[in-house]
């Protein structure tokens, strides 16, 4: 239906305030007995992260928000954090050990009481950080990865796996925290085998990133709970990325690794003499059973005590399946979800219920429990469920696609007809290479393009750059598409989900391949008549902000850009302007430093900012330790007379979490498009300078 309203001005019930308030996606599920817990952000409470709980044994259970403000369950290890808590069984009920964002200490919390510190107060604010806690063999300690900042530089630090007593003795005595294992710059995935006699963990060192090369270690534990003897390397090595490992029994370890070029599950067995055999495929396929370790604690693989190994897997999209141990085939759960995240755990009375984080184009991320017979229900949105009577574990084929209630799991009924209907696309890039993307055409039941009008489009470049844009319900996408602005999310070369060869297209080509692939998507949409070639924007945050800035500096394809918390000066970022985790990332993305210094200079948008002729808005968190404001401000000082705006937000780090920030950022972006593309909007006016 066309009411004569120009694209961009279509009336929509999906407003910036609603989008900002609804960005409360649950994550990090954990299970203890019949209880399922998860974390959930609160944008309206300054972006803090709380804990929620439901039950598996009560179909009528409503999700409950458990942890009151101002407590904020969030780790800063690697700045990106990871799984920040674990559950502890106690006579009085379930307790929780969690990392508090404000001071980064570990706390023990018994619901009904105030949290009590377990780890010592750091000598400097947030100098001791913890992530991925697990209970010790005897249950008297929590073992976790600790990041100890020892000096003023971001790289002045040391990481180790440490044991923190649960009795609180370390809160006032740092010596009560003992080191369990170390030996690498980076450590993750501490796992204790069922009989408590072995510990496994993953490590890697600069300049590798965890998707480049990692190793999986196993060590014997002595009766004192300390590593006895030298650890054995049982998987991984140069050119192989191990991203997860889980114990099935005292002598069997499952891991996710990519020696074939795809992250697949492998089984590793110990011999009677303590030696370990070579990893054997548990399921072999040209698809991904793992992903990049941007946060610590991802679990794509679960080893239930009462059933076969389960895995999140797929190619571009992902499903949840159970692996037949005899054949290696995977039977997928029959649910309406088309995307499962690496947040998979198993539990329940029989140990065979799978709990994960799932979504779809019309379902926002939610915590879902899947029974062995195929029945499923949403725990964070309990009104959504379906019971099934299925004979086989996992059921049918892949579909393709309370108080303190948790995240909004779908648009309100009044807005559902305004959600875009996305479809996957494969565009053709330079040299005929494939470029994967998710296309979200404009959709509004009461408006459409006028005769002869082509809608404007925004090309979205995801962060990472080693990452992927999943095709799921995203209220920020719907904010634009419901107003008549199409969105195409480009999974440019370098993205995950398509095998190692696809993600390694970006090696020494960052700022080239990613920009070319975004340009290819823009050209294709224009040539197909789907988009107005004069009204195509580019937008991205973090590494996507780099791509957006580079596209403005080095091409003339895009009419404007929204650049969020970007990298814009490679040399500065490589020589101390970012955190330790990514401090040598550019060795693979751009080239060795300082040998490739000229390449760093030539590709940096900050050094070509004066050539930019398209308007843009740049938005930045003032407390960003990953892409600091100094980068954005250096870029802006070199911009010529092009109209632009700079919005810097107090209290924000890398990525925006506060409701008022998200609202302001969305309205600023829409206001920019209105000015450049020539339509009216009621969004807050964005002042452009000069």
C-alpha positions in Angstrom: 0.0 0.0 0.0 1.3 3.5 -0.9 0.0 6.5 0.9 2.4 8.9 -0.9 4.8 9.2 2.0 8.4 9.2 0.9 10.6 6.3 1.9 12.2 7.1 5.3 9.2 9.0 6.5 6.8 6.0 6.8 4.9 6.1 10.1 6.1 3.3 12.4 5.2 2.1 15.9 8.8 1.0 16.3 10.3 4.0 17.9 13.8 4.7 19.2 12.7 4.7 22.9 11.1 1.3 22.5 14.1 -0.2 20.7 16.5 1.2 23.3 14.4 -0.2 26.2 13.9 -3.6 24.5 17.6 -4.4 24.0 17.7 -6.8 26.9 18.7 -10.0 25.3 19.4 -12.8 27.8 22.7 -14.7 27.7 25.0 -17.0 29.6 22.6 -19.7 30.8 23.6 -22.1 33.6 21.8 -25.0 35.1 21.9 -26.6 38.5 19.4 -29.4 39.1 16.1 -28.1 37.9 17.1 -24.4 38.1 18.2 -22.4 35.1 19.8 -19.1 35.5 21.0 -16.5 33.0 22.3 -12.9 32.8 20.2 -10.1 31.3 21.1 -6.4 30.7 19.0 -3.6 32.0 19.4 -0.6 29.6 17.1 1.6 31.7 19.3 1.0 34.7 22.5 2.4 33.2 23.1 -0.8 31.3 23.8 -3.0 34.3 23.5 -6.8 34.0 21.3 -8.7 36.4 20.7 -12.4 37.0 17.4 -14.2 36.2 16.1 -17.6 37.1 13.4 -20.1 36.0 12.8 -23.9 36.5 12.7 -26.9 34.2 10.3 -28.9 36.4 7.5 -26.3 36.4 5.9 -25.6 33.0 4.1 -22.6 34.5 7.3 -21.0 36.0 7.8 -17.4 35.2 11.3 -15.9 34.9 12.3 -14.0 37.9 14.9 -11.2 38.2 17.0 -12.3 41.2 19.9 -9.9 41.7 18.8 -6.3 42.7 20.6 -3.2 41.6 23.1 -1.7 41.6 24.9 -5.1 41.3 26.2 -5.6 37.8 27.3 -9.1 36.7 30.0 -8.4 34.1 33.6 -9.3 33.7 36.2 -7.1 32.1 38.8 -9.8 31.3 40.0 -8.9 27.7 37.6 -5.9 28.1 35.0 -8.0 26.3 34.5 -10.2 29.3 32.8 -13.6 29.1 30.8 -16.0 31.3 30.8 -14.0 34.6 29.3 -16.4 37.1 28.7 -20.0 38.3 26.2 -21.7 40.5 27.0 -23.4 43.8 24.8 -26.0 45.5 24.3 -25.4 49.2 22.0 -26.7 51.9 20.2 -23.5 52.1 19.6 -23.4 48.3 21.5 -22.3 45.2 24.3 -19.7 45.7 26.0 -17.7 42.9 29.7 -16.7 42.5 29.9 -13.7 40.1 32.2 -11.0 38.9 31.0 -7.5 39.8 31.6 -4.9 37.1 32.4 -1.9 39.4 35.5 -3.4 41.1 35.9 -6.7 39.2 36.1 -8.7 42.4 34.4 -12.1 42.8 31.4 -12.2 45.1 29.5 -15.0 46.7 25.7 -14.3 46.8 23.1 -16.2 48.7 19.7 -15.0 47.5 18.2 -13.0 50.3 21.5 -11.8 51.6 24.0 -9.2 50.5 26.8 -10.5 48.2 30.1 -11.1 50.1 33.5 -10.6 48.5 35.6 -13.7 47.8 38.6 -12.2 46.0 41.0 -9.5 47.4 40.6 -5.8 46.8 42.9 -5.0 43.9 45.9 -2.6 44.5 44.5 -0.4 41.7 40.9 -0.2 40.5 39.9 -3.2 38.5 43.5 -4.5 38.4 42.4 -8.0 39.3 39.7 -9.4 37.0 38.1 -12.9 36.8 36.1 -14.9 34.3 34.8 -18.4 33.6 34.5 -19.6 37.2 34.0 -23.4 37.9 33.9 -25.3 41.1 37.0 -27.1 42.3 37.1 -30.9 42.7 36.3 -30.7 46.4 33.8 -27.8 46.1 35.7 -25.6 48.5 37.1 -23.3 45.8 36.2 -21.6 42.6 38.7 -21.9 39.8 38.7 -19.3 37.1 40.9 -17.2 34.7 42.4 -14.2 36.4 43.8 -11.2 34.6 46.3 -9.3 36.8 47.1 -5.7 35.6 50.6 -5.0 36.8 51.4 -1.6 35.4 50.1 1.5 33.6 50.2 0.2 30.0 47.3 -1.9 28.6 49.8 -4.8 28.0 51.3 -4.7 31.5 49.5 -7.8 32.8 49.6 -11.5 33.5 47.0 -14.2 33.2 46.6 -17.5 35.0 44.1 -20.0 36.2 43.7 -19.4 40.0 41.8 -21.0 42.9 39.7 -18.6 45.1 38.4 -20.1 48.4 34.7 -20.0 48.9 35.0 -19.4 52.6 35.9 -15.7 51.9 39.4 -15.9 53.4 41.0 -14.4 50.3 38.9 -11.2 50.5 41.4 -9.9 53.1 44.4 -12.0 52.3 45.6 -12.0 48.7 48.0 -14.9 49.5 44.9 -17.2 49.9 44.4 -17.1 46.2 46.7 -19.8 44.7 47.8 -20.2 41.1 46.7 -23.5 39.4 48.1 -23.1 35.9 49.7 -20.5 33.6 52.2 -20.6 30.8 50.4 -18.7 28.0 49.6 -15.0 27.4 45.9 -16.0 27.1 44.0 -18.8 28.9 40.4 -20.0 28.6 38.1 -22.9 29.2 39.3 -24.4 32.5 37.5 -27.8 32.9 37.9 -30.4 35.6 37.3 -34.0 34.7 34.5 -35.9 36.6 36.8 -37.7 39.0 38.7 -34.5 39.9 42.1 -35.9 38.8 42.7 -33.9 35.6 42.4 -30.3 34.4 42.1 -29.2 30.8 42.5 -25.7 29.4 43.2 -23.8 26.2 46.0 -21.3 25.7 47.6 -19.1 23.0 50.1 -16.4 22.7 50.8 -13.2 20.7 50.6 -12.5 17.9 48.0 -15.2 17.4 44.3 -14.6 18.0 42.2 -17.5 19.2 40.8 -18.2 15.8 44.3 -18.5 14.4 46.2 -21.0 16.6 45.5 -22.3 20.1 46.5 -25.4 22.1 44.5 -27.7 24.4 46.4 -28.8 27.5 45.6 -31.6 30.0 47.4 -31.9 33.3 47.2 -34.3 36.2 46.0 -32.9 39.5 47.6 -33.9 42.8 45.8 -34.6 46.0 46.3 -30.9 47.0 44.5 -29.8 43.9 47.6 -28.5 42.2 48.9 -29.4 38.8 51.3 -32.3 39.1 54.0 -32.4 36.4 54.1 -30.9 33.0 50.8 -30.5 31.1 50.3 -32.5 27.9 49.2 -30.8 24.7 46.5 -33.0 23.3 45.1 -30.9 20.4 45.8 -27.7 18.4 49.0 -26.1 17.4 50.1 -23.8 14.5 47.3 -23.2 12.1 44.7 -25.0 14.3 42.2 -23.2 16.5 40.7 -25.1 19.5 37.9 -23.1 20.9 36.2 -25.4 23.5 36.8 -28.6 25.3 34.5 -30.6 27.6 35.0 -33.9 29.6 32.7 -36.9 29.0 34.4 -39.0 31.6 37.8 -39.2 33.3 39.5 -40.4 30.2 37.5 -38.9 27.4 37.6 -35.3 26.3 35.6 -33.7 23.5 36.9 -30.5 21.8 36.0 -28.2 18.9 38.9 -27.5 16.5 39.5 -26.7 12.9 42.3 -28.9 11.5 40.0 -29.5 8.5 39.4 -25.8 7.9 36.0 -26.1 9.7 35.4 -26.0 13.4 34.2 -29.6 14.1 33.9 -31.8 17.2 36.6 -34.3 18.1 37.0 -37.0 20.7 40.3 -37.5 22.5 40.9 -40.6 24.7 43.5 -41.3 27.3 45.4 -44.6 27.4 46.1 -46.6 30.6 49.6 -45.2 30.7 48.4 -41.6 30.7 49.2 -40.8 27.1 46.6 -39.3 24.9 45.6 -40.5 21.4 45.1 -38.2 18.4 41.8 -36.4 18.1 39.2 -38.4 16.3 36.2 -36.7 14.5 32.9 -37.0 16.4 31.1 -35.4 13.5 32.8 -34.3 10.2 31.1 -31.7 8.0 32.0 -28.6 6.1 30.2 -26.4 8.5 31.0 -24.7 11.8 30.5 -26.3 15.2 32.3 -23.4 16.8 33.2 -19.7 16.4 35.5 -16.9 17.4 36.4 -16.4 21.1 35.6 -12.7 21.4 34.3 -13.5 24.9 35.5 -16.3 27.2 33.2 -19.1 28.0 31.4 -19.8 24.8 29.9 -23.4 24.6 28.9 -24.7 21.2 29.3 -28.3 22.5 27.5 -29.9 25.5 28.2 -33.4 26.9 25.0 -34.4 28.7 25.2 -37.0 31.5 22.0 -38.6 30.2 22.3 -38.5 26.4 24.5 -38.1 23.3 26.8 -35.1 22.8 24.9 -32.1 21.5 26.2 -29.2 19.4 25.3 -25.9 17.8 26.3 -26.1 14.2 25.7 -24.7 10.7 26.9 -22.8 7.8 25.9 -19.1 7.8 23.0 -20.0 10.1 23.0 -22.5 12.9 20.9 -25.3 14.5 21.0 -27.3 17.6 21.5 -31.0 17.2 22.4 -34.2 19.0 25.3 -36.3 17.6 24.8 -40.0 17.0 27.9 -41.6 18.6 27.9 -44.5 16.1 27.6 -42.6 12.9 28.5 -39.0 13.6 25.2 -37.8 12.1 23.4 -34.9 13.7 19.7 -34.9 14.4 18.5 -31.3 14.7 15.9 -30.0 17.2 12.6 -29.1 15.5 12.0 -25.6 16.8 11.2 -22.3 15.1 14.6 -20.9 15.9 17.0 -20.4 13.0 20.0 -19.2 15.0 21.5 -20.9 18.1 24.4 -19.1 19.9 27.4 -20.7 21.5 25.7 -20.7 24.9 24.8 -24.3 25.3 24.5 -26.2 28.6 22.9 -29.5 29.6 21.1 -30.5 32.8 17.8 -31.3 34.4 16.8 -34.3 36.5 18.1 -36.9 34.0 20.9 -34.7 32.7 19.5 -34.8 29.1 17.8 -31.4 28.7 19.6 -28.9 26.5 19.4 -25.2 27.4 20.6 -22.6 24.9 20.2 -19.2 23.5 18.2 -19.1 20.3 16.5 -16.6 18.0 14.9 -16.2 14.5 14.0 -13.3 12.2 10.7 -12.9 14.2 12.0 -14.1 17.6 14.4 -12.1 19.6 17.1 -14.0 21.5 15.6 -16.2 24.3 16.7 -19.0 26.6 15.2 -22.2 25.3 15.1 -25.7 26.9 14.9 -28.7 24.6 14.0 -32.1 26.0 15.3 -35.4 24.7 12.1 -36.2 23.0 12.0 -32.9 21.1 9.6 -30.9 23.3 10.8 -27.3 23.9 9.8 -24.2 25.7 11.2 -20.7 26.2 12.3 -20.1 29.7 12.8 -16.3 29.4 9.5 -16.0 27.5 7.3 -18.8 29.0 4.3 -18.0 26.9 6.3 -19.5 23.9 6.5 -23.2 24.0 5.5 -26.3 22.1 5.3 -29.8 23.5 6.1 -32.7 21.2 5.8 -36.4 21.4 8.8 -37.6 19.4 10.4 -41.0 19.5 13.9 -39.9 18.5 16.2 -37.6 20.4 16.2 -34.2 18.7 13.1 -34.9 16.7 12.6 -33.6 13.2 14.5 -31.7 10.6 16.1 -28.3 10.8 13.5 -25.6 10.0 15.9 -23.3 8.2 15.6 -20.9 9.4 6.5 -13.5 36.6 8.2 -10.9 38.2 11.1 -9.2 36.6 10.3 -10.8 33.2 13.3 -11.2 31.0 14.1 -9.8 27.5 11.4 -8.9 25.1 11.4 -12.0 22.8 9.3 -10.6 20.0 7.9 -7.4 18.8 4.6 -6.3 20.3 1.6 -7.5 18.3 1.0 -4.1 17.0 4.5 -4.0 15.5 4.8 -7.5 14.2 3.6 -6.6 10.7 6.3 -4.0 10.6 9.2 -6.4 11.0 11.3 -7.0 7.9 11.3 -10.4 6.2 15.0 -11.0 5.6 16.6 -13.3 3.1 20.1 -14.5 2.7 22.0 -13.2 -0.3 25.3 -14.1 -2.0 26.7 -11.2 -4.0 29.7 -11.3 -6.4 32.8 -9.5 -5.3 36.0 -8.7 -7.1 37.5 -11.7 -9.0 34.1 -13.4 -8.8 34.4 -14.2 -5.1 31.3 -14.9 -3.0 30.1 -12.2 -0.6 27.5 -13.4 1.9 24.9 -11.0 3.3 21.5 -10.7 5.0 19.0 -8.6 3.1 16.3 -6.7 5.1 14.0 -4.9 2.6 11.7 -2.1 3.8 8.4 -3.3 5.2 5.4 -1.4 6.4 1.8 -2.6 6.0 0.5 0.9 5.5 3.2 2.4 3.2 5.4 1.6 0.3 7.6 3.3 -2.3 5.9 5.8 -4.5 5.7 4.9 -8.2 9.3 5.2 -9.6 10.8 5.6 -6.2 13.6 3.3 -5.1 14.1 3.1 -1.4 17.3 4.2 0.3 19.5 1.5 1.9 22.1 1.3 4.7 24.9 -1.2 4.3 25.8 -2.5 7.7 29.4 -3.7 8.4 29.6 -5.9 11.6 32.3 -5.6 14.2 35.2 -7.9 14.8 36.1 -8.0 12.0 36.3 -11.8 12.7 32.6 -12.2 13.4 29.3 -12.6 11.7 25.9 -10.8 11.5 23.3 -13.4 12.3 19.9 -13.1 10.5 17.7 -12.7 13.6 15.1 -10.3 14.9 16.9 -7.0 15.6 14.7 -4.1 16.7 17.4 -1.6 15.5 17.1 -3.0 11.9 13.3 -2.9 12.1 13.5 0.8 13.3 14.9 1.7 9.8 13.1 -0.9 7.6 9.7 0.0 9.0 10.3 3.6 7.9 11.3 2.7 4.4 15.1 2.4 4.7 16.4 -1.0 3.7 19.3 -2.7 5.5 21.8 -5.2 4.1 24.2 -6.7 6.6 27.4 -7.8 4.8 29.3 -10.8 6.1 32.4 -9.7 4.2 35.5 -11.8 3.6 37.0 -12.3 7.0 33.6 -13.3 8.6 33.0 -16.5 10.5 30.5 -19.2 9.6 31.9 -20.0 6.2 35.2 -21.9 7.1 38.8 -20.8 7.7 39.5 -20.0 4.1 36.7 -17.4 4.0 37.7 -15.8 7.2 41.3 -15.7 6.2 40.5 -13.6 3.1 41.1 -10.6 5.3 44.7 -11.5 6.3 46.8 -8.4 5.5 43.7 -7.1 3.6 41.7 -5.3 6.2 40.4 -2.1 4.8 40.5 -3.6 1.3 38.4 -6.8 1.2 35.8 -5.6 3.7 35.3 -2.3 1.9 35.2 -4.0 -1.5 32.6 -6.5 -0.3 30.4 -3.7 1.1 30.8 -1.8 -2.2 29.8 -5.0 -4.1 26.6 -5.3 -2.1 25.7 -1.7 -2.7 26.3 -1.9 -6.4 24.3 -5.1 -6.7 21.3 -3.6 -4.9 21.4 -0.6 -7.2 21.8 -2.6 -10.3 18.9 -4.9 -9.4 16.7 -1.9 -8.9 16.2 -2.6 -5.2 18.0 0.5 -3.9 18.4 4.1 -5.1 22.1 4.3 -6.0 22.2 8.0 -4.9 20.8 7.1 -1.4 23.0 4.3 0.0 24.7 4.8 3.4 27.2 2.7 5.2 27.1 2.0 8.9 29.2 0.1 11.4 30.6 -0.1 14.9 34.1 -1.0 16.1 35.7 -2.8 13.2 32.6 -2.1 11.3 33.2 1.6 12.1 36.6 1.2 10.6 35.1 -0.2 7.4 32.5 2.6 7.3 35.2 5.3 7.7 37.5 3.6 5.2 34.6 3.4 2.7 34.1 7.1 3.0 37.8 7.9 2.7 38.7 5.7 -0.2 35.5 5.3 -2.3 32.7 7.5 -3.6 29.9 4.9 -3.4 28.2 6.0 -0.2 26.1 9.1 0.3 26.8 9.3 4.1 27.9 7.2 7.0 27.1 6.4 10.6 30.5 5.5 12.3 30.3 4.1 15.8 33.2 3.7 18.2 35.7 3.0 15.4 39.3 2.2 14.7 40.6 4.9 12.4 44.4 5.1 13.0 46.1 1.7 12.5 49.6 2.9 13.7 48.2 4.4 16.9 46.1 1.3 17.6 49.1 -1.0 17.1 51.4 1.0 19.3 49.5 1.2 22.5 46.0 2.7 22.0 44.1 -0.5 22.6 43.8 -3.3 25.1 46.2 -6.3 25.3 43.9 -8.9 23.7 43.9 -7.1 20.3 47.2 -5.3 20.7 48.8 -7.5 18.0 45.7 -8.3 16.0 46.9 -6.1 13.2 49.9 -8.4 12.6 47.5 -10.7 10.7 44.9 -8.1 9.5 47.4 -5.6 8.1 51.0 -6.9 8.3 54.0 -7.1 10.6 54.9 -3.9 12.5 56.9 -1.9 11.9 57.9 -3.5 8.6 54.5 -2.7 7.1 54.3 0.8 8.6 53.6 2.3 5.2 50.6 0.1 4.7 49.3 1.1 8.1 49.6 4.7 7.1 48.1 4.4 3.7 45.0 2.4 4.8 44.2 4.5 7.9 41.1 6.7 7.4 42.6 9.2 9.8 45.3 10.0 7.3 42.8 10.6 4.5 40.1 12.3 6.4 40.5 15.5 4.5 39.5 13.7 1.3 36.1 12.7 2.7 33.2 14.4 0.9 30.2 12.6 2.2 28.4 13.7 5.5 28.7 11.5 8.5 28.0 11.2 12.2 30.6 9.7 14.5 29.5 8.3 17.9 31.8 7.3 20.7 31.8 6.2 24.3 34.1 8.4 26.5 35.3 5.4 28.5 36.1 3.1 25.6 39.4 1.2 26.3 39.2 -0.8 23.0 38.7 2.0 20.5 39.5 5.1 22.6 38.1 8.6 22.0 41.7 9.7 21.0 41.3 7.8 17.7 38.0 9.5 16.8 39.2 12.9 17.9 42.4 12.6 15.8 40.3 11.7 12.8 37.9 14.6 13.3 40.8 17.1 13.5 41.8 16.2 10.0 38.3 16.3 8.4 37.8 19.1 5.9 34.6 21.1 5.3 32.3 18.1 5.0 29.1 18.3 7.2 29.5 16.0 10.2 28.6 15.5 13.8 30.4 14.0 16.8 28.5 12.6 19.7 30.5 11.4 22.7 28.6 9.7 25.5 29.6 9.7 29.2 29.5 6.4 31.0 29.7 4.3 27.8 32.5 1.9 27.0 32.9 -0.1 23.8 29.3 -0.5 22.5 26.4 1.3 23.8 24.4 -0.2 26.8 22.4 2.7 28.3 18.9 3.3 27.1 19.4 7.0 26.7 22.5 6.4 24.6 20.9 3.9 22.3 17.9 6.1 21.8 20.1 9.2 21.0 22.3 7.1 18.6 19.3 5.8 16.6 17.7 9.2 16.3 21.0 10.8 15.2 21.5 8.2 12.5 17.9 8.6 11.2 18.3 12.4 11.3 21.5 12.2 9.2 19.7 10.0 6.6 16.7 12.4 6.5 19.0 15.3 5.7 21.1 13.5 3.1 18.3 11.4 1.5 15.7 14.2 1.5 12.8 13.0 3.7 11.1 14.4 6.8 11.5 12.8 10.2 10.4 13.5 13.8 13.7 12.2 15.2 15.7 14.6 17.2 17.4 17.0 14.9 21.1 16.4 14.4 23.3 19.5 14.1 26.0 19.1 11.5 29.2 21.1 11.3 30.5 23.1 9.7 
